[in-house]
Each structure stands twice: as C-alpha cells, then as structure tokens.
Amino acid sequence: MPTKKRRVGFIPRNGVLDIVNKLSYENNLSYSKIINILVEESLLNRGLLNIKNREIFDENNSGESIY
C-alpha cells in the first residue's frame, strides 16, 4: 500500500552516526525515530514548526502557514 510519507536518504558523518547509534540504543528507538525527533527539534528551535496547532511555517518566517 502506498504511503504519503517520503523516504529521505540520510548518510550522516561518523560522529553524528555514533550519536544516533547511542541515542537509539539508550532509548530503545529505531534510527528513523531518532532522526525524526532530531529534525522536529531543529525545526522547533528555528521557529519553523508549531507543534500545538501542527503548522509548518515558510522559511522567511512571514507567519504564514504552508500546511
């Protein structure tokens, strides 16, 4: 069954891969889940994602939701 989610190829640097491996093992989560959490945290910190109302904002922070 097709899915709307896109698969993103990600080959991290060795140091990043070590951190993801450690987080994955310590939290008993898949690599994919760890990467997803890190991406969401990054978007939140940049002000591009609002979890409360599930809005994603455009890059120029015009305050306009794109989804």
Secondary structure, DSSP 8 states (H G I E B T S, - for coil): ---S---------HHHHHHHHHHHHHHT--HHHHHHHHHHHHHHHTT-EETTTTEEB-TT--S-B--
